[in-house]
Amino acid sequence: MPRRSTTHHQQKGKKDSVRRKAYLLIQKKIGNGQLKAGELISEVALAKELGSSRTPIREAAGQLLAEGMLELSPGGGIVVTRLTRQGITELYELREALEVFAVGRAAQNGVRPTDIARLKELLDETQALLKELKSSGQKELDEEQMRRFALSDLGFHTLLLRLAANERLLKVVNETRLMIRIFGIQRSGHRREELERIHRHHKEILQAVIDGEPEAARSLLSQHIQASAQERLEEFDHWEREQHLASLGG
């Protein structure tokens, strides 16, 4: 009897592991743009790539459906969630509410020298990208530079969240940021003035946290996130106009 129970647990563990791999595979494909907004999820193709049956793919898709990364299409299939203006606004409102609370807590708790050093390193990466833009004469970041920027930007905000010492809050904000990144429209790389603004905001936020000024930290981060939201909404409006014109031309 105990042997059968052990075997049952092993099988369940293996099944959960395959389902987790399926979940991460779909999430990764959405995140890197291989699966685009509105694109149908093919259980057969994904199962073949994973080397599994269609069951874990179906279960993983069900979880992503519940989390909002996938949605049901009118035809009955499951597709990558399509962007809406309201969706962008809601995601940024959630992010602002949670991150502003967290940065105030971080400023109250105080910051260790090692964390300050790491945050400054992440600021330096943005500064390095600015220097590259100036020396090359480029108007905006290229694809590789945007990847570097995205990593340093995510690292900066994630470390600030960790300083609030609230793991549940960190998890929710990370999921929100992933949704924004996945469903956001980035027509091109950041321009120099945008990068300068982000670098200035990050520097001011960090200084307020180091100085132990929660009110200033909250106000600065709120302005920073609102500016990012406005940029994303302007990108969305531009994209919508282009789609409308394209449909008229077709």
Secondary structure, DSSP 8 states (H G I E B T S, - for coil): -HHHHHHHHHHHHHHHHHHHHHHHHHHHHHHTTSS-TT-B--HHHHHHHHTS-HHHHHHHHHHHHHHTSEEE-TTSSEEE----HHHHHHHHHHHHHHHHHHHHHHHHH---HHHHHHHHHHHHHHHHHHHHHHHHT-SB--HHHHHHHHHHHHHHHHHHHHTTT-HHHHHHHHHHHHHHHHH----S--BHHHHHHHHHHHHHHHHHHHTT-HHHHHHHHHHHHHHHHHHHHHHHHHHHHHHHHHHHH-
